[in-house]
Amino acid sequence: MKRLLLAATLSLGLATSSAAQTPPPRIHLAPPQSLSPLAVSLDQFTRGTLRFVILHELGHGLVDLYDLPVLGREEDAADRFATFWMSPDSQGEDGTDAVAAMEWWLASARQSDITRDQLPWWDEHGMDEQRAYQIACLLYGASPQDFGPLAGRMGIPERSRQRCLGETAQNNTSWSKLLKGQVSQMHNLDGYFTNLTYMEPGPGTRDAAQIARRYRILEEVREIIRQFRYTDVNTTVKLTARDCGVSNAFWNTETDELTLCYELINEVAATGVAAGFH
């Protein structure tokens, strides 16, 4: 898991040695997913997409919990938070899951039978293709050498690639500055502020419930949340996986709860199969 919020880049005033101040070595992954979409396995497609969606909802949650300022659409900001967290780093992230999420948005757009006249231009979300290209842009900006092939496959022109460099730096700096003051200093109390529950699934979502447990995405989010302080000591952030009757994942501002619907897992996997992932 990315331990970004404990890193020196957030200027927490922690004592650092000269060795700790040395930038980590560059990682040159050049993932095969950059070259061919079908290099992504169905399992990677499903897991990466679900990670992106849940981290997106966590972005909404952080905005809500700390009343963070958002310039522009919050949905775009939440996408950028998810990509920021999933971008390559020296702590295990290699961008593969973010590429998988990009493939999800592209596959979703291709499989949609909505005509241009029927597109919800009024919606708070961007079009599926726009969301995919935003991920590709931010990945390229994070590591041009590793994700140059991806930018080429996506047809991102050189002038836009240069813009991606600036956008990625701005995105990373913005989220780091917004979150740096929210890191908890009470590590011995962290465990009291989360509640993780897997509800029993119905007959049609039993496999999805098993996948949710196997991927441990909610556990990852729990560990991220435990890095933060809460403005109200009585606040408990709830993480729930359950049947919802619809394919969805969402943050509830009234209950401070992030919900993963088992139906979403079924939809993501079905989309991956229909798109040719194995």
N, C-alpha and C positions, 0 to 999 in steps of 0.2 A: 504494500500500500504506500502511496505517496505520502511522505512525512513532511511535506512542504511547510506546513505551518510551524514546524519546530526548527526550520532551517535559519541560517544566519541572514538569508536574504530578506527576512521579515523584520530585521533590526529589533530584536527583543531585548537587547542589552545584555545578552549572555556573554560570558568570557569566552574568547576563542583563541586558540593557538594559531601560530603562523601556518601550521599544516592544515588546520580547519578552514583557513581563509583561502587556501589554494583551490581554484575551481576544479570540480571533478573532471576526469578525463572525458573527452568527447566519445560518444558512442556512435558507431557506424553500423547501423543495423540493416539498412537497405532491405526492408522486409519484402518478401516476394509479393505480398498483397499490393505493393505499389505498382507492380508490373502487370498483374492479371487479377481481375476480380474473383475468378474461380480458384485462385490460390487460397482464398479464405474457405475454411471448412464450415460446414453447417453449424457445428458446435461453437466455433469462433464467431460466426455471424450472429447466432442467438445470444451468446454471452456478452459480446461487445455491445450489441444493440441495447440489451437490458441494462448493462452498466451505464451506458450513455443516458438512457431515459431516467434511471434512478438518480444519477448525479445531477441531471437537469432539474429534477424535482427538489433535490437537496439545495440547488442554487436558489430556487424559489423560497425554500425554507429559511435559508440564511438571510435573504432579503427581508423576509417577514420577521424573523426573530430579532434582528438587529436594526430593523428599519434602515437598511442600507440604501443609499441614493442610487437610482438607476436612470441613466440618460438614454433615451430611446426605449424600445419595446422590451419589457421584462422577459418575454419569451426568448428573444435574441440573446439577452444577457445570460439567461439560464443555459442556453446552448453553448455559449462561450465559456461559462464556468465548467461545464462537463468536459469540453475539449481541452481546456486549460489543465484540468486534473488528469486527463488521460494522455496528455502529450508526453513524448519521450523525456526521461529524466535519468538520473544516476541511481535510482532506487527501485528499478524493476519495470517501470512503464516503458514500453517500446513503441507505442502508437498503434499496435495491431488492433486493439479493441476499438479505437477511434476510427480506424479504417473500416472495420466491420460495421460500425454505426453509419458511416457514410454510405456503405453499400446498401444498408437497410433503406435509407431515404431514397436512394436511386431506384431500388427494386420496388418500393412502395409507389413511387411516381409512375414507373412503367406499367405496373399492374392495375393502376387506377383507370376506370372507364369514364372519369369525369372529363367533359369537354372544357375548352378554354372559357366558354361563356358561363360554365357552371362552377368555375373555380371560386372559392370563397375569398375574394380579394379583401373583404372587410375583416377577415379573421385576424386575431392577435398573433397567430403563428405565421412564419414565412412559408412559402411553397416548399414542398418536399425537396425539389432540386436545389433550391436556394440553401436549404439547411445542409444538404450534402456538400455543396461547394464551399460553404463557410467552414466546415470541418477540414476539407482539403486545404483551404487557404491557411488556416491556423496551424495545421501540421507542417505545411511547407515553411511557414514563417518560423516555426520552432526548430526545424532542422532541414534547411534547403538541400544539403548534400544527401540526406537519407530519403527525403520525400520529393526530390526533383522528378523522379520517374512517375510518381503519383500525379504531380502537377501536369506533367506531359500527357499522361493518360486522360486526365480530366479536361485537357485542352485549355488550361489557364495560360493566357498570353504573358509574355515577359513583363510588360508594364504592370499587369495585375499582380504578378509574383513579387515585384518590388513593393507594391502596396501591402501585400500580405506580411512582409517582414515588419513593417511599421505597425500594422494592426495587431500582430501577435505580441510584439513588445508592449504595446499599449494595453492589450488585454491582460497580459501577465502582471504588469505593474499595477493596473487598476485593481484586480482582484487581490493581489498581495497587500496593497495599501488598505483596502477595505476590511480585510480580515485580520490584519496583524494585531489590532487592538482587542481582538475577541478571543485570543488564545487563553485557555484556562491556566491559572497558576495554582489550582487546587486539585492536583492530580489524585490525591487520596479520596476525593469525593466524586470523581468523574462517573463512576459506575452507577451512581444514584439517579442520574438524569436521563437514562434511556430505558425503554421497555420494548423488547423485540418479541413479536408473536407470529407464529405460523399457524393460521387457522386451518381446520380440517377442510379438505377440498371435497367437492361433489364428484360424482362418477365421471364427468367429462373433463375434469381438471386434475386428476390424480397424478398423471405423468408430469404435468406442469408444476405441481407442488413439489415433486421430487427434484425437478430441475432447479427450482428456486432454492431449495436447501443445499443442493450440490454446488451451485455457483457461489453461494455465500455473499451475495452482493449486499444484502441488508446488514450482514455482519461487518462488511467493509465500511458501510456508511455509519454504522454504530461507532466504529473506531475513529472515523473522521470527526463525528460529532463530539466524541469524548475529549477532543483537543480544545473545545471551545468553552468559554465561560457563559453563564446564562445571566440575563439581566434580572430575572426573578428566580430566587433560589428554589421556589416551588415548581418551576417549570420542568415537566418531563416530556421529552421528545419521544413519541411513539412510532415504532417501525412495525408495519403489519403487512403480511402477505395473506391474501384471502380471495375467495370468490366474490366478484362484484356484479355479475350479470352482464357486464360489458368489458371490452378490452380497454384497459386504462392503467395509468399510474398517476398519482396526484398528491399534492401537499394540501392539507386542510388547515387553514389559518385559524379556525375556531378551536381546534383540538390539538394543534401542534403535532400533527400525525402525517407521516409519509406512508402511503399505501401502494403496494404492488399487487395488481390484480392477476390472478392465475390465468385469466383469459388472455391477457396481453402476451404471456409466454407462448400460449398456443398460437396466437396470431403471428408473432415474430417467426416462430419455427415454420409455420405453414408458408409464410412469405418467402423464407429462405429456400424451402423445398421447391416452390413454384418458380423461383428465380434460378434454379439449377445448382444450388450449393449442396454439397454432399458431406 
